[in-house]
């Protein structure tokens, strides 16, 4: 099992906070991290273009997350429900573009093999495990671990896109 969090060095690249620039076609924008892209997507969905502008200006994924949290403040409950029904598929697309456009990161993800990936966020029960790293290592967590699930699914897709190179391969 590989628990990951942005402050765990060996698995940092799996975090949405990891600096990995990419272009996201649905918004026609370049982003510095998948967190910035996700929060921008959320702000745009809620038509909070003022917040989206701030998200696009920041280089900090922490600031982007804080700004994105404001995007659904005072939003219509039906719109919030709609966002919650689509946020997972939005993140799936964002992660695809992050790893597809950063081949070294894609190779790192593929190299996790069959390991079970867990977002080690003790406070997030949707994206994360809702547990501490120590609890996760004992398979004791209550969160959905949606981020870990999406990364494991993406890992399988990427395996199909990448051609394994032998040491003797001229394509090295």
C-alpha positions as CSV (number, residue, x, y, z in Angstrom):
1,X,0.0,0.0,0.0
2,X,1.3,3.5,-0.8
3,X,-0.3,6.2,1.3
4,X,0.4,9.6,-0.2
5,X,0.2,13.2,0.9
6,X,1.8,16.3,-0.5
7,X,4.3,16.3,2.4
8,X,5.5,12.7,2.0
9,X,8.6,13.0,-0.2
10,X,8.5,9.7,-2.1
11,X,4.9,10.0,-3.2
12,X,4.6,13.8,-3.5
13,X,4.0,13.6,-7.3
14,X,0.7,11.9,-6.7
15,X,-0.7,14.9,-4.8
16,X,-2.8,17.6,-6.5
17,X,-0.5,20.0,-4.8
18,X,2.6,18.8,-6.7
19,X,3.9,21.3,-9.3
20,X,3.1,19.7,-12.6
21,X,2.3,22.2,-15.4
22,X,-0.2,21.1,-18.0
23,X,-2.8,22.4,-20.5
24,X,-6.4,21.6,-19.8
25,X,-8.4,21.6,-23.1
26,X,-11.9,22.0,-21.6
27,X,-10.9,25.4,-20.1
28,X,-8.2,26.3,-22.7
29,X,-5.9,27.2,-19.8
30,X,-2.5,26.2,-18.6
31,X,-2.3,25.2,-14.9
32,X,0.6,24.8,-12.5
33,X,-1.0,22.0,-10.6
34,X,-4.0,19.7,-10.7
35,X,-5.3,21.4,-7.6
36,X,-5.3,24.8,-9.3
37,X,-7.1,23.3,-12.3
38,X,-9.7,21.5,-10.2
39,X,-10.4,24.7,-8.2
40,X,-10.6,26.8,-11.3
41,X,-13.1,24.2,-12.8
42,X,-15.2,24.5,-9.7
43,X,-15.2,28.3,-9.6
44,X,-16.2,28.4,-13.3
45,X,-19.0,25.8,-12.7
46,X,-20.4,28.1,-10.0
47,X,-19.9,31.1,-12.3
48,X,-17.6,32.7,-9.8
49,X,-15.3,34.3,-12.4
50,X,-14.0,36.7,-9.8
51,X,-12.7,33.8,-7.8
52,X,-11.5,31.9,-10.9
53,X,-9.4,35.0,-11.9
54,X,-7.7,34.8,-8.4
55,X,-7.1,31.1,-8.8
56,X,-5.5,31.5,-12.2
57,X,-3.2,34.2,-10.8
58,X,-1.9,32.2,-7.8
59,X,1.1,29.9,-8.0
60,X,0.1,28.2,-4.7
61,X,-2.1,25.1,-4.7
62,X,-2.9,25.9,-1.0
63,X,-4.2,29.3,-2.0
64,X,-6.1,27.8,-5.0
65,X,-7.8,25.3,-2.7
66,X,-8.8,28.1,-0.2
67,X,-10.2,30.2,-3.0
68,X,-12.0,27.3,-4.6
69,X,-13.7,26.6,-1.3
70,X,-15.3,30.0,-1.5
71,X,-16.7,29.3,-4.9
72,X,-19.7,27.4,-3.7
73,X,-20.5,29.7,-0.8
74,X,-24.1,30.9,-1.0
75,X,-24.6,28.8,-4.2
76,X,-28.0,27.3,-4.9
77,X,-28.3,23.9,-3.2
78,X,-29.3,22.3,-6.5
79,X,-26.1,23.6,-8.1
80,X,-24.0,22.3,-5.2
81,X,-25.7,18.9,-5.6
82,X,-25.0,19.0,-9.4
83,X,-21.3,19.8,-8.7
84,X,-21.0,16.9,-6.3
85,X,-22.4,14.6,-8.9
86,X,-19.8,15.6,-11.5
87,X,-16.7,16.5,-9.4
88,X,-15.2,13.0,-9.6
89,X,-15.4,12.9,-13.4
90,X,-13.9,16.4,-13.6
91,X,-11.0,15.2,-11.4
92,X,-10.5,12.1,-13.6
93,X,-10.0,14.3,-16.7
94,X,-7.7,16.7,-14.8
95,X,-5.5,13.8,-13.6
96,X,-5.4,12.3,-17.1
97,X,-4.0,15.6,-18.5
98,X,-1.6,16.1,-15.6
99,X,0.0,12.7,-16.1
100,X,-0.3,12.5,-19.9
101,X,1.5,15.7,-20.3
102,X,4.2,14.9,-17.7
103,X,5.6,11.6,-18.9
104,X,8.1,11.3,-16.0
105,X,5.2,11.5,-13.6
106,X,3.3,9.0,-15.6
107,X,6.2,6.6,-15.4
108,X,6.4,7.1,-11.7
109,X,2.7,6.3,-11.4
110,X,3.0,3.2,-13.5
111,X,6.0,2.1,-11.4
112,X,3.8,1.8,-8.4
113,X,2.7,-1.5,-10.0
114,X,-0.2,-3.1,-8.3
115,X,0.2,-1.2,-5.0
116,X,-3.0,0.1,-3.4
117,X,-2.8,3.9,-3.4
118,X,-4.4,5.8,-0.6
119,X,-4.8,9.6,-0.2
120,X,-3.6,10.1,3.3
121,X,-5.9,12.9,4.3
122,X,-7.2,12.6,7.8
123,X,-9.8,15.3,7.3
124,X,-11.2,14.4,3.9
125,X,-13.4,11.4,3.7
126,X,-14.4,11.8,0.0
127,X,-11.0,12.3,-1.8
128,X,-9.0,10.7,1.0
129,X,-8.9,8.0,3.6
130,X,-10.3,10.1,6.5
131,X,-7.5,8.7,8.6
132,X,-3.9,9.2,9.7
133,X,-1.0,7.5,7.9
134,X,-0.5,5.2,10.9
135,X,-4.2,4.1,10.7
136,X,-4.0,3.6,6.9
137,X,-0.9,1.4,7.2
138,X,-3.1,-0.9,9.4
139,X,-5.9,-0.7,6.8
140,X,-8.0,1.2,9.3
141,X,-9.7,4.0,7.4
142,X,-13.2,5.1,6.8
143,X,-12.9,7.5,3.8
144,X,-13.9,6.7,0.2
145,X,-10.3,7.3,-1.0
146,X,-11.6,8.6,-4.3
147,X,-8.3,10.1,-5.2
148,X,-6.5,6.9,-4.7
149,X,-9.1,5.0,-6.7
150,X,-8.8,7.5,-9.6
151,X,-5.0,7.2,-9.6
152,X,-5.1,3.4,-9.6
153,X,-7.6,3.5,-12.6
154,X,-5.4,6.0,-14.4
155,X,-2.4,3.9,-13.8
156,X,-4.1,1.0,-15.6
157,X,-5.0,3.3,-18.5
158,X,-1.5,4.7,-18.8
159,X,0.0,1.2,-18.9
160,X,-1.9,0.7,-22.1
161,X,-0.6,4.0,-23.6
162,X,3.1,3.5,-22.8
163,X,5.4,1.2,-24.7
164,X,7.8,-0.6,-22.3
165,X,11.4,-0.1,-23.4
166,X,14.0,-2.7,-22.8
167,X,17.5,-1.5,-21.9
168,X,18.6,-2.4,-25.5
169,X,15.8,-0.4,-27.1
170,X,16.9,2.3,-29.6
171,X,14.0,4.4,-28.4
172,X,15.6,5.0,-25.0
